C-alpha cells in the first residue's frame, strides 16, 4: 500500500510528483489530492518482459478528488473520471500503452477527498481470460479444462450451496462447499464451523445465470484483486471422463488425482 497526502503541498497546487512501485500488485491511496501524480510501475522483472504485461486498476468504491489518465509521451487518455461510480469496474491496458497520470480536480474542501485504487500486473494471456468479452459464459472444451487444471490459481471439487446475485455490480457470488481442495493460491477456501467443512466464494458474471444445483463440479479459476473468479467449471463426472481419456492417451498436460 502506497499512501500519500496532498496537504503537505498545499502551497504548490500545480506540483507533479513521481511515484515508483516495484510490486506486481498493491494499492495507491492519495489523501487530500492536490496537483498531480505520475505513477511508474517498475516490476522486478526483465524490461524485455514488459511488453507481455497488462496493467489493471480497480478504483476504491469511495475514490474521489482526481481524474485518472493513461499517459504516453505527453498525451493523456481519460481512464476514470472523478466521481464516476461503477462498482467493481476494472480498467485494463497494456503496459506498453503508457503510465498512470492522476490529476487532482478543484475542490472546495480537499480534506474530504481520498483518491485510491488497487492495481495488478499480469501476463496478457491471463488478463484476456479474466476480461474476455466474447462468449464469457461459454463452456470450456476438454482441452481447456485440462489446461485450466494445470494453470489455475485454484482447483477444487465442490458443490454449489447457494448463489447470491448482485444486480448493481452485474455479478453472481457462488457459495461453494468444498469436497476436495487440489490447489489454492490464497486462502479463499477455508475450514468453517465446528463441522470442519471447507467453504468459499467464487464470483462470475450475472449474465451467466449460475443457479444452485445437485452434484459436484470441478471449479477452476483465477485470483483477481483478492477475489476468486470462475474459469472452467465442468461437472466432476465429466472431468473424470476427460482426464481418464487424456491420461490413457498420454495427453494430459499435468498430473492430478481425479478422485
Secondary structure, 3 states (H helix, E strand, C coil): CEEEECHHHCCCCCCEEEEEECCCEEEEEEECCCCEEEEEECCCCCHHHHHHEEEEEEECCCCCCEEEEEEECCEEEEEECCCCCCCCCCEEEEHHHCEEEEEECCCCCHHHCEEEEEEEEEEHHHHHHHCCCCCCCCCCCHHHHHHHHHHCCEEEEEEEEEEEEECCCCEEEEEEEEEEEEEECCCCCEEECCCCEEEEEEEEEHHHCCCCCCCCEEEEEEEECCEEEECCCCEHHHHHHHHHHHHHCCCCCCCCCCC
